[in-house]
Amino acid sequence: MTLSLAGRTLDPAPQPVPVRSGGFGGVQGLETYLRDEAVDLIVDATHPFARRISANAGAAGEAAGIPVLRLERFGWDESDGDRWTRVPSVRAAVEALGDVPRRVFLAIGRQEAKAFDAAPQHRYLVRSVDPVVPPLDAPDVDYILARGPFAVEAEVELLKRHETDVVVAKNSGGEATYGKIVAARILGLPVVLIERAAESDGNRAGTVEEALPLIDHLLASGRKRGV
């Protein structure tokens, strides 16, 4: 088993298996790697919003004749007290903030944070694992470097301390970053929630527990076919 990381996080968490970091050179490069390493199965466990990586994994697996299992945690569901505005993209999230200046907690990671330069009237608190480079050009921006999980109590305190008006987040699902959603609900704050793109067909699992028997099944099917 080999764990492949995109290499975008400067200091990834330690892992108990062999790790490679960095891209493969697109679909063709990944296909070559799969063949050279005699890979039997791809488990695509990339971030729910890393669509290009998932698309490349699917295309390379098909070209190499290797099954692909998409492991993608479920998105969050709206609960009583939530004030969500669901949007389909980061650009739509920028527009959803409106023209009136607001204090925005921006919790979408670093890669697309620059899009909010298009709305410089707002005051931003940007949280990410690694620094936002280059930083935003908007005139009033603070940065927090932190890695989840984030406790609800700490998130409530953070939003209060920065007098937050609105939270912008991606519907990534999972427990590690759900605290900000709960905190917004507790404080009655609106959330602009960026939704995922439509799911593709194929082998899918929402949890590791669901994935394990599917992995066994796909490997056994491959051995029967002589893959």
Contacts in CASP RR format, 6 or more apart in sequence:
PFRMAT RR
TARGET T0000
AUTHOR 0000-0000-0000
METHOD contacts of the structure
MODEL  1
MTLSLAGRTLDPAPQPVPVRSGGFGGVQGLETYLRDEAVDLIVDATHPFA
RRISANAGAAGEAAGIPVLRLERFGWDESDGDRWTRVPSVRAAVEALGDV
PRRVFLAIGRQEAKAFDAAPQHRYLVRSVDPVVPPLDAPDVDYILARGPF
AVEAEVELLKRHETDVVVAKNSGGEATYGKIVAARILGLPVVLIERAAES
DGNRAGTVEEALPLIDHLLASGRKRGV
1 17 0 8 1.000
1 18 0 8 1.000
2 17 0 8 1.000
2 18 0 8 1.000
2 19 0 8 1.000
2 20 0 8 1.000
2 37 0 8 1.000
3 15 0 8 1.000
3 17 0 8 1.000
3 18 0 8 1.000
3 19 0 8 1.000
3 20 0 8 1.000
4 19 0 8 1.000
4 20 0 8 1.000
4 21 0 8 1.000
4 22 0 8 1.000
4 23 0 8 1.000
5 12 0 8 1.000
5 19 0 8 1.000
5 20 0 8 1.000
5 21 0 8 1.000
5 22 0 8 1.000
6 21 0 8 1.000
6 22 0 8 1.000
6 23 0 8 1.000
6 46 0 8 1.000
6 50 0 8 1.000
6 53 0 8 1.000
7 21 0 8 1.000
7 22 0 8 1.000
7 23 0 8 1.000
8 111 0 8 1.000
8 130 0 8 1.000
9 129 0 8 1.000
9 130 0 8 1.000
10 129 0 8 1.000
10 130 0 8 1.000
11 130 0 8 1.000
12 19 0 8 1.000
12 21 0 8 1.000
13 147 0 8 1.000
24 30 0 8 1.000
24 32 0 8 1.000
24 33 0 8 1.000
24 56 0 8 1.000
24 60 0 8 1.000
26 56 0 8 1.000
26 60 0 8 1.000
27 56 0 8 1.000
27 59 0 8 1.000
27 60 0 8 1.000
27 63 0 8 1.000
28 60 0 8 1.000
29 60 0 8 1.000
30 56 0 8 1.000
30 57 0 8 1.000
30 60 0 8 1.000
30 61 0 8 1.000
31 60 0 8 1.000
31 61 0 8 1.000
31 63 0 8 1.000
31 64 0 8 1.000
33 39 0 8 1.000
34 42 0 8 1.000
34 60 0 8 1.000
34 61 0 8 1.000
34 64 0 8 1.000
34 66 0 8 1.000
35 64 0 8 1.000
39 64 0 8 1.000
39 66 0 8 1.000
40 66 0 8 1.000
40 219 0 8 1.000
40 222 0 8 1.000
40 227 0 8 1.000
41 66 0 8 1.000
41 67 0 8 1.000
41 68 0 8 1.000
41 69 0 8 1.000
41 215 0 8 1.000
41 218 0 8 1.000
41 219 0 8 1.000
42 57 0 8 1.000
42 58 0 8 1.000
42 60 0 8 1.000
42 61 0 8 1.000
42 66 0 8 1.000
42 67 0 8 1.000
42 68 0 8 1.000
42 69 0 8 1.000
43 68 0 8 1.000
43 69 0 8 1.000
43 71 0 8 1.000
43 211 0 8 1.000
43 215 0 8 1.000
44 53 0 8 1.000
44 54 0 8 1.000
44 57 0 8 1.000
44 58 0 8 1.000
44 68 0 8 1.000
44 69 0 8 1.000
44 70 0 8 1.000
44 71 0 8 1.000
45 71 0 8 1.000
45 72 0 8 1.000
46 53 0 8 1.000
46 54 0 8 1.000
46 57 0 8 1.000
47 172 0 8 1.000
48 72 0 8 1.000
48 73 0 8 1.000
48 75 0 8 1.000
48 170 0 8 1.000
48 171 0 8 1.000
48 172 0 8 1.000
48 173 0 8 1.000
48 196 0 8 1.000
49 170 0 8 1.000
49 172 0 8 1.000
49 194 0 8 1.000
49 196 0 8 1.000
51 197 0 8 1.000
54 70 0 8 1.000
54 200 0 8 1.000
55 200 0 8 1.000
57 68 0 8 1.000
58 68 0 8 1.000
60 66 0 8 1.000
61 67 0 8 1.000
61 68 0 8 1.000
62 68 0 8 1.000
65 227 0 8 1.000
66 227 0 8 1.000
67 203 0 8 1.000
67 218 0 8 1.000
67 221 0 8 1.000
67 222 0 8 1.000
67 227 0 8 1.000
68 202 0 8 1.000
68 203 0 8 1.000
69 203 0 8 1.000
69 204 0 8 1.000
69 205 0 8 1.000
69 211 0 8 1.000
69 214 0 8 1.000
69 215 0 8 1.000
69 218 0 8 1.000
70 200 0 8 1.000
70 202 0 8 1.000
70 203 0 8 1.000
70 204 0 8 1.000
70 205 0 8 1.000
71 204 0 8 1.000
71 205 0 8 1.000
71 206 0 8 1.000
71 208 0 8 1.000
71 211 0 8 1.000
72 199 0 8 1.000
72 204 0 8 1.000
72 205 0 8 1.000
72 206 0 8 1.000
73 172 0 8 1.000
73 173 0 8 1.000
73 174 0 8 1.000
73 206 0 8 1.000
73 207 0 8 1.000
74 173 0 8 1.000
74 174 0 8 1.000
74 206 0 8 1.000
74 207 0 8 1.000
75 171 0 8 1.000
75 172 0 8 1.000
75 173 0 8 1.000
75 174 0 8 1.000
75 196 0 8 1.000
76 171 0 8 1.000
76 173 0 8 1.000
76 174 0 8 1.000
76 178 0 8 1.000
76 181 0 8 1.000
76 193 0 8 1.000
78 84 0 8 1.000
79 185 0 8 1.000
81 185 0 8 1.000
81 188 0 8 1.000
82 181 0 8 1.000
82 184 0 8 1.000
82 185 0 8 1.000
82 191 0 8 1.000
83 184 0 8 1.000
83 185 0 8 1.000
83 188 0 8 1.000
83 189 0 8 1.000
83 190 0 8 1.000
83 191 0 8 1.000
84 190 0 8 1.000
84 191 0 8 1.000
84 192 0 8 1.000
84 193 0 8 1.000
85 96 0 8 1.000
85 190 0 8 1.000
85 191 0 8 1.000
85 192 0 8 1.000
85 193 0 8 1.000
86 171 0 8 1.000
86 193 0 8 1.000
86 195 0 8 1.000
87 93 0 8 1.000
87 95 0 8 1.000
87 96 0 8 1.000
87 192 0 8 1.000
87 193 0 8 1.000
87 194 0 8 1.000
87 195 0 8 1.000
88 194 0 8 1.000
88 195 0 8 1.000
89 194 0 8 1.000
90 108 0 8 1.000
90 112 0 8 1.000
90 115 0 8 1.000
90 194 0 8 1.000
91 115 0 8 1.000
91 118 0 8 1.000
92 194 0 8 1.000
93 108 0 8 1.000
93 168 0 8 1.000
93 192 0 8 1.000
93 194 0 8 1.000
94 115 0 8 1.000
94 116 0 8 1.000
94 118 0 8 1.000
94 119 0 8 1.000
96 192 0 8 1.000
97 104 0 8 1.000
97 119 0 8 1.000
97 122 0 8 1.000
97 166 0 8 1.000
97 168 0 8 1.000
97 192 0 8 1.000
98 119 0 8 1.000
99 121 0 8 1.000
100 121 0 8 1.000
101 121 0 8 1.000
101 122 0 8 1.000
101 123 0 8 1.000
102 122 0 8 1.000
102 123 0 8 1.000
102 165 0 8 1.000
102 166 0 8 1.000
103 122 0 8 1.000
103 123 0 8 1.000
103 125 0 8 1.000
103 162 0 8 1.000
103 163 0 8 1.000
103 164 0 8 1.000
103 165 0 8 1.000
103 166 0 8 1.000
104 116 0 8 1.000
104 122 0 8 1.000
104 123 0 8 1.000
104 124 0 8 1.000
104 125 0 8 1.000
104 164 0 8 1.000
104 165 0 8 1.000
104 166 0 8 1.000
104 167 0 8 1.000
104 168 0 8 1.000
105 125 0 8 1.000
105 127 0 8 1.000
105 158 0 8 1.000
105 159 0 8 1.000
105 162 0 8 1.000
105 164 0 8 1.000
105 166 0 8 1.000
105 167 0 8 1.000
105 168 0 8 1.000
105 180 0 8 1.000
106 113 0 8 1.000
106 116 0 8 1.000
106 124 0 8 1.000
106 125 0 8 1.000
106 126 0 8 1.000
106 127 0 8 1.000
106 168 0 8 1.000
107 127 0 8 1.000
107 167 0 8 1.000
107 168 0 8 1.000
107 169 0 8 1.000
107 177 0 8 1.000
107 180 0 8 1.000
108 168 0 8 1.000
108 169 0 8 1.000
108 170 0 8 1.000
108 194 0 8 1.000
109 126 0 8 1.000
109 127 0 8 1.000
109 128 0 8 1.000
109 129 0 8 1.000
109 170 0 8 1.000
110 126 0 8 1.000
110 128 0 8 1.000
110 129 0 8 1.000
110 130 0 8 1.000
110 131 0 8 1.000
110 132 0 8 1.000
110 133 0 8 1.000
113 126 0 8 1.000
113 128 0 8 1.000
113 132 0 8 1.000
113 136 0 8 1.000
114 132 0 8 1.000
114 134 0 8 1.000
114 136 0 8 1.000
116 122 0 8 1.000
116 124 0 8 1.000
116 136 0 8 1.000
116 138 0 8 1.000
117 136 0 8 1.000
117 137 0 8 1.000
117 138 0 8 1.000
119 138 0 8 1.000
120 137 0 8 1.000
120 138 0 8 1.000
120 139 0 8 1.000
122 138 0 8 1.000
122 140 0 8 1.000
123 140 0 8 1.000
123 141 0 8 1.000
124 136 0 8 1.000
124 138 0 8 1.000
124 140 0 8 1.000
124 141 0 8 1.000
124 142 0 8 1.000
125 141 0 8 1.000
125 142 0 8 1.000
125 143 0 8 1.000
125 144 0 8 1.000
125 162 0 8 1.000
125 164 0 8 1.000
126 132 0 8 1.000
126 136 0 8 1.000
126 141 0 8 1.000
126 142 0 8 1.000
126 143 0 8 1.000
126 144 0 8 1.000
127 143 0 8 1.000
127 144 0 8 1.000
127 145 0 8 1.000
127 146 0 8 1.000
128 143 0 8 1.000
128 144 0 8 1.000
128 145 0 8 1.000
129 145 0 8 1.000
129 146 0 8 1.000
129 147 0 8 1.000
130 145 0 8 1.000
131 143 0 8 1.000
131 145 0 8 1.000
132 143 0 8 1.000
135 141 0 8 1.000
135 143 0 8 1.000
142 162 0 8 1.000
148 176 0 8 1.000
148 177 0 8 1.000
149 175 0 8 1.000
149 176 0 8 1.000
149 177 0 8 1.000
150 176 0 8 1.000
150 177 0 8 1.000
150 179 0 8 1.000
150 180 0 8 1.000
151 179 0 8 1.000
152 179 0 8 1.000
152 182 0 8 1.000
152 183 0 8 1.000
152 186 0 8 1.000
155 179 0 8 1.000
155 180 0 8 1.000
155 182 0 8 1.000
155 183 0 8 1.000
156 183 0 8 1.000
156 186 0 8 1.000
156 187 0 8 1.000
158 164 0 8 1.000
158 183 0 8 1.000
159 167 0 8 1.000
159 180 0 8 1.000
159 183 0 8 1.000
159 184 0 8 1.000
159 187 0 8 1.000
159 189 0 8 1.000
160 187 0 8 1.000
164 187 0 8 1.000
164 189 0 8 1.000
165 189 0 8 1.000
165 190 0 8 1.000
166 189 0 8 1.000
166 190 0 8 1.000
166 191 0 8 1.000
166 192 0 8 1.000
167 180 0 8 1.000
167 181 0 8 1.000
167 184 0 8 1.000
167 189 0 8 1.000
167 190 0 8 1.000
167 191 0 8 1.000
167 192 0 8 1.000
168 191 0 8 1.000
168 192 0 8 1.000
168 194 0 8 1.000
169 177 0 8 1.000
169 180 0 8 1.000
169 181 0 8 1.000
169 191 0 8 1.000
169 192 0 8 1.000
169 193 0 8 1.000
169 194 0 8 1.000
170 193 0 8 1.000
170 194 0 8 1.000
170 196 0 8 1.000
171 193 0 8 1.000
171 194 0 8 1.000
171 195 0 8 1.000
171 196 0 8 1.000
181 191 0 8 1.000
183 189 0 8 1.000
184 190 0 8 1.000
184 191 0 8 1.000
203 214 0 8 1.000
203 218 0 8 1.000
205 211 0 8 1.000
205 214 0 8 1.000
END
